Amino acid sequence: MFDDEIADWRRPPGFFVLAPIGGPASAVIRELQLRYDPKLAAGHPPHLTLSGSSGVGPIVPGTPPEELQWRLAEVARASTPLSLPFGAPHRFMQTNVVSLPLDPHGPIRALHERIARSGLPFGPSRFTFTPHVTLNLYRTLTPEAMRDLLLVRVREPAVIDRLVVTATDDPRPPRTVLELPLG
């Protein structure tokens, strides 16, 4: 299902590929985001970004919707749902951003590589592929809040069973334009 309105936008968007976090971990992460960064929690549900910000950049603006759907549907069909453990929260160097990392090797790397090799055109990426779920981004945490957040452990696994493509067109909020189940 593709949002036909995307073709009507005056400025073409770039596209990010997200993997929403399902299962019990989703509720735990959402609660953490609400407590430590309500603005972040108001956006998309807990997810990790598979293309757009690390490893490969966003899918370039102007990519035909049919090509986007066709190529990512192939990736989704070739990928089985994943259940992956989270690492301990990590603070990005010299920032106030805290995230839950996932092992960048194994099944999540394979999924990322399938997307990167899908034949879709990607823009440049500023960072290497570092799979994670962001816990806080916008709010500056007090030293106590930072300490408490870094002590949290999410014991439930990250359940990844679908891909979601969002259109980004700042300053507008991202819009979901495509959702594909894995498998």
C-alpha positions in Angstrom: 0.0 0.0 0.0 1.6 3.2 -1.1 0.4 6.7 -0.3 -0.6 8.2 -3.7 -0.5 11.7 -2.3 3.3 11.5 -2.3 3.3 12.3 -6.0 1.4 15.5 -5.4 4.0 17.1 -3.1 5.7 20.1 -4.6 9.1 19.4 -3.2 10.0 15.7 -3.6 10.9 14.0 -0.3 13.8 11.8 0.6 12.9 8.4 2.0 14.1 6.6 5.2 13.6 2.9 5.8 12.7 2.2 9.4 12.2 -1.0 11.3 9.6 -0.5 14.0 10.3 -2.3 17.3 7.5 -4.8 18.1 6.7 -7.0 21.0 7.0 -6.1 24.7 10.2 -4.1 24.2 8.2 -1.5 22.2 6.1 -0.5 25.3 9.2 -0.4 27.5 11.0 1.8 25.1 8.0 4.0 24.6 7.7 4.6 28.3 11.4 5.5 28.5 11.0 8.0 25.6 7.9 9.5 27.3 9.8 9.9 30.6 13.1 11.2 29.2 12.1 12.9 25.9 8.4 13.5 25.3 9.1 15.3 22.0 10.8 12.2 20.6 8.0 10.0 21.9 5.5 12.2 20.0 7.1 11.1 16.6 7.2 7.7 15.2 6.9 4.7 17.6 10.2 3.1 18.7 12.2 2.0 15.7 15.6 1.7 14.3 16.7 3.4 11.0 17.9 1.0 8.4 18.6 3.6 5.7 18.7 7.3 5.9 21.1 8.3 8.6 23.8 5.6 8.8 25.3 3.1 6.5 23.5 4.5 3.5 21.8 7.8 3.2 18.1 8.5 2.4 16.7 7.1 -0.8 17.0 10.0 -3.1 14.0 12.4 -3.8 12.2 11.7 -7.0 12.6 7.9 -6.8 9.4 6.6 -8.6 6.9 5.1 -6.0 6.6 2.0 -8.1 10.3 1.3 -8.0 10.5 2.0 -4.3 7.7 -0.4 -3.6 8.9 -3.1 -6.0 12.5 -3.1 -4.8 11.7 -3.0 -1.0 9.0 -5.6 -1.4 11.7 -8.0 -2.7 13.9 -7.2 0.3 11.0 -7.7 2.7 10.1 -11.1 1.1 13.7 -12.3 1.4 13.9 -11.3 5.0 12.5 -13.3 8.0 11.3 -11.5 11.2 14.1 -10.9 13.7 14.2 -11.1 17.5 17.4 -9.4 18.7 18.8 -8.5 22.2 19.5 -4.9 23.1 22.8 -3.8 24.6 23.2 -1.5 27.5 22.2 2.1 26.8 25.0 4.1 25.1 25.6 7.9 25.1 26.8 9.2 21.8 30.2 10.9 22.2 30.0 14.6 23.2 26.2 14.6 22.9 23.2 14.2 25.3 21.8 11.5 23.0 21.2 8.1 24.5 20.3 5.0 22.6 19.9 1.3 22.9 22.4 -0.5 20.6 21.9 -3.7 18.6 24.7 -5.9 17.5 25.7 -4.4 14.1 26.6 -7.9 12.8 24.5 -10.9 11.9 20.8 -10.7 10.9 20.4 -6.9 11.2 23.5 -6.3 9.1 22.2 -8.7 6.5 18.8 -6.9 6.4 20.6 -3.5 6.1 22.9 -4.9 3.3 19.9 -6.2 1.4 18.4 -2.7 1.5 21.7 -1.1 0.5 22.1 -3.6 -2.5 18.4 -3.3 -3.6 19.2 -1.1 -6.6 17.6 1.9 -5.1 19.5 5.2 -5.3 20.7 6.5 -2.0 22.1 9.8 -1.0 25.3 10.1 1.1 25.5 8.9 4.6 27.3 10.7 7.4 27.8 7.7 9.6 28.7 4.0 9.4 25.8 1.6 10.1 25.2 1.6 13.8 21.8 0.0 14.6 20.1 1.5 17.6 16.9 2.8 19.0 17.1 6.4 20.3 15.8 7.0 23.9 16.4 10.7 24.0 17.3 13.3 21.4 15.7 16.7 22.0 15.7 17.0 25.7 18.8 18.0 27.6 19.0 15.6 30.6 20.2 16.5 34.0 23.2 14.6 35.2 20.9 12.5 37.5 18.5 11.7 34.6 21.4 10.8 32.4 22.8 8.5 35.0 19.4 6.8 35.5 18.8 6.4 31.8 22.2 4.8 31.3 21.5 2.3 34.1 18.3 1.1 32.4 18.4 -2.4 30.8 15.7 -3.5 28.3 15.6 -7.3 28.7 12.9 -7.9 26.1 14.2 -8.4 22.6 13.8 -6.1 19.6 11.1 -7.8 17.5 11.4 -6.6 13.9 8.8 -7.9 11.5 8.2 -5.1 9.0 9.8 -2.3 7.1 8.3 1.2 7.1 9.3 3.8 4.6 8.8 7.5 5.6 9.0 10.5 3.4 11.0 13.3 4.8 10.6 16.9 3.7 11.7 19.3 6.4 10.2 21.2 8.1 7.2 18.9 7.7 7.1 15.9 10.0 7.9 12.5 8.3 5.0 10.7 6.7 4.6 6.9 6.4 4.2 6.1 2.7 4.9 2.3 2.6 4.7 -0.6 5.0 5.9 -4.1 4.2 5.9 -7.2 6.4 9.0 -9.3 6.5 8.9 -12.9 5.2 
